[in-house]
Amino acid sequence: MKTMTMAGLLATAALAYAGDTGREDTVRKLETMKVTVDFQDIKLSEAMDYLREVTGLNFVLLPRAAEKEGDFKVRLRARDLSVKSTLKLMLSGKGLTVAYRDGALVVLPQEDLQESVVLEMYDIRSQLLSLQDFPGPRMELVSPKSGGPSGPITGIELIEPKPPIVPPEMLVELIKDNTGFRSWENKNAVIELRNGMLIVSQSPKVHREIKALLAKLGQYQ
């Protein structure tokens, strides 16, 4: 059976996205690239221009998102913060989000991201229970002088099952952190774990990412 540390598993799972290499590279940069910002009541378009320049990522502010510029100004001061966290802090509570489309990171209203969702169920019981290699019965001979039975008896040594490679309470968060980017903020998106069944309501695209991630995790069972 293959084994690996939890840290190694999480690092591997973070790259388990379905889709083109460009998307994988972009997501990796969002999570690993650090930026220092000092935005003091500037326009959203100016903040995006700065991030585009310092990161080299292709940010696009869609017209409907640009219309919201008059509603708020960007105020954020941070040092050595990931681009992903920076975007989250910038757009949090503003009704905006970021999605990867056609090789670019587009800023758009959250309601425009409300893709039609599909309900799927994943049987992940095998991934929540690690298979064990149980030894055969242990045979012992007991002397009649000991007061025990005169023949052989059989004793079975019970072995506690090992914990699953990903604890159930962590699996849902692992999936949400490594698939769908910010689409989980969609009010129609649902993910629940019930009796070994993962119940997910998401877009077809995110379902493909989830299947790829679960397949990746299954390699280490």
C-alpha atoms as one frame of an Amber mdcrd trajectory, in Angstrom:
protein
   0.000   0.000   0.000   1.339   3.458  -0.886   1.785   5.898   1.959   2.694
   9.541   2.202   2.628  12.295   4.802  -0.434  14.517   5.158   1.641  17.521
   4.080   2.704  15.693   0.939  -0.855  14.639   0.244  -2.198  18.167   0.544
   0.523  19.503  -1.720  -0.292  16.856  -4.317  -4.031  17.358  -4.019  -3.702
  21.068  -4.612  -2.561  20.272  -8.144  -5.285  17.732  -8.867  -7.333  20.006
 -11.084  -8.964  18.891 -14.281  -8.419  21.214 -17.208  -5.582  22.704 -19.172
  -2.073  23.358 -17.951  -2.636  27.110 -18.151  -5.320  26.900 -15.503  -3.126
  24.788 -13.228  -0.241  27.243 -13.560  -2.520  30.207 -12.857  -4.051  28.630
  -9.759  -0.600  27.681  -8.492   0.598  31.267  -8.880  -2.465  32.614  -7.098
  -1.724  30.409  -4.113   2.061  30.721  -3.960   2.951  34.162  -5.307   3.261
  36.844  -2.606   2.551  40.551  -3.063   2.825  43.664  -0.943   0.049  46.208
  -1.433  -0.830  49.601  -0.018  -4.179  50.570  -1.494  -5.653  53.704   0.037
  -9.144  54.354  -1.358  -8.238  53.681  -4.978 -10.448  52.507  -7.806 -10.867
  48.808  -8.356  -9.499  49.125 -11.889  -6.329  50.754 -10.538  -5.873  47.961
  -7.997  -6.287  45.336 -10.720  -3.803  47.203 -12.949  -1.248  47.027 -10.122
  -1.780  43.308  -9.544  -1.555  42.635 -13.272   1.771  44.467 -13.438   3.458
  42.905 -10.390   2.223  39.331 -10.909   2.194  38.992 -14.680  -1.240  37.364
 -14.412  -3.872  38.333 -16.939  -6.583  40.047 -14.876  -9.649  41.297 -16.735
 -12.268  43.535 -15.147 -15.582  42.796 -16.855 -17.893  45.733 -17.607 -20.558
  44.725 -15.075 -17.882  44.537 -12.383 -16.473  47.909 -13.434 -19.941  49.406
 -12.947 -19.570  48.733  -9.229 -16.482  50.945  -8.961 -18.618  53.876  -7.924
 -19.984  51.865  -5.015 -16.699  51.338  -3.212 -13.008  52.089  -3.089 -10.272
  49.589  -2.395  -8.510  50.041   0.933  -5.978  47.351   1.812  -2.480  47.321
   3.256  -0.654  43.982   3.427   2.869  42.597   3.172   3.897  39.276   1.612
   0.310  38.084   1.194  -0.665  35.502  -1.423  -2.413  36.886  -4.500  -5.394
  34.648  -3.743  -5.783  36.069  -0.234  -5.266  39.597  -1.521  -8.097  39.209
  -4.027 -10.341  37.704  -1.378  -9.780  40.641   0.970 -10.222  43.166  -1.840
 -13.493  41.750  -3.120 -14.986  40.351   0.082 -18.379  41.858   0.779 -18.404
  43.740  -2.526 -20.497  41.257  -4.466 -17.587  40.468  -6.788 -15.555  37.349
  -7.422 -12.826  36.010  -9.706 -13.132  33.161 -12.191 -10.732  31.565 -14.659
 -12.018  31.894 -18.210 -10.263  31.460 -21.534  -6.784  31.912 -20.104  -7.608
  34.973 -18.005  -8.705  35.743 -14.459 -11.886  37.741 -14.827 -13.457  39.870
 -12.110 -17.237  39.700 -12.299 -20.350  40.013 -10.106 -21.071  36.902  -8.078
 -24.536  36.615  -9.609 -22.946  36.231 -13.047 -21.167  33.156 -11.749 -24.423
  31.440 -10.888 -23.971  28.622 -13.387 -26.580  25.909 -13.590 -25.661  23.323
 -11.005 -25.891  19.555 -11.171 -26.421  17.244  -8.211 -24.075  14.259  -8.038
 -23.313  11.713  -5.338 -19.888  10.146  -4.813 -19.435   6.915  -2.901 -16.217
   7.546  -0.991 -16.580   4.916   1.720 -13.481   3.127   0.453 -11.477   6.327
   0.895 -12.737   6.855   4.427 -11.653   3.372   5.567  -8.132   2.091   5.164
  -7.960  -1.638   4.374  -6.065  -3.732   6.889  -3.906  -6.844   6.529  -5.080
  -8.996   9.436  -2.799 -11.851  10.585  -4.030 -15.423  10.835  -5.118 -16.974
  14.181  -2.389 -17.432  16.773  -2.189 -21.031  18.079  -1.046 -21.684  21.638
  -0.484 -24.921  23.633  -1.434 -24.769  27.301  -0.002 -27.278  29.774  -2.592
 -29.279  31.783  -0.658 -28.287  34.936  -1.677 -24.686  34.385  -5.278 -25.581
  34.880  -6.214 -24.663  31.362  -7.604 -26.887  28.626  -5.437 -29.849  27.649
  -5.589 -29.155  23.936  -4.614 -26.265  21.748  -6.668 -23.121  21.875  -6.943
 -20.370  19.382  -6.353 -16.742  20.225  -7.076 -13.910  17.810  -5.128 -10.716
  18.175  -7.353  -7.781  17.345  -5.736  -4.863  15.553  -7.239  -1.425  15.652
  -7.954  -0.123  12.127  -5.709   2.631  10.936  -7.279   6.033  10.390  -8.147
   6.990   6.796  -5.519   8.877   4.836  -7.768  11.965   4.917  -9.930  12.354
   8.048 -13.642  12.724   7.147 -13.885  16.085   8.884 -11.082  17.411   6.651
 -12.217  15.969   3.337 -14.956  18.503   2.599 -12.656  21.447   3.319  -9.889
  19.841   1.276 -12.239  19.611  -1.713 -13.512  23.172  -1.328  -9.984  24.553
  -0.990  -8.686  22.748  -4.075 -11.579  22.852  -6.539 -13.887  25.471  -7.943
 -11.857  28.485  -6.819 -14.560  30.852  -5.450 -17.547  29.106  -7.000 -18.342
  27.633  -3.562 -19.612  31.084  -2.647 -22.444  30.446  -5.091 -25.568  30.058
  -2.953 -26.592  27.090  -5.105 -23.347  25.233  -4.478 -23.665  22.506  -1.843
 -21.277  19.869  -0.515 -22.134  17.478   2.322 -20.747  14.211   3.605 -23.353
  11.719   4.814 -22.678   8.099   5.717 -19.775   7.804   3.322 -21.619   9.520
   0.465 -20.389  12.890  -0.779 -23.380  14.928  -1.962 -22.375  17.780  -4.252
 -24.390  20.378  -6.124 -22.006  22.217  -8.437 -21.349  23.117 -12.050 -20.247
  20.323 -14.425 -16.813  21.916 -14.583 -16.318  21.729 -10.817 -17.633  18.154
 -10.768 -14.817  17.236 -13.154 -12.317  18.825 -10.782 -13.756  16.925  -7.820
 -13.532  13.615  -9.683  -9.904  14.322 -10.571  -9.095  15.183  -6.948 -10.801
  12.058  -5.562  -8.971   9.922  -8.117  -5.694  11.480  -7.005  -6.441  10.762
  -3.364  -7.424   7.205  -4.236  -3.888   6.492  -5.429  -2.662   6.630  -1.851
  -5.181   4.236  -0.323
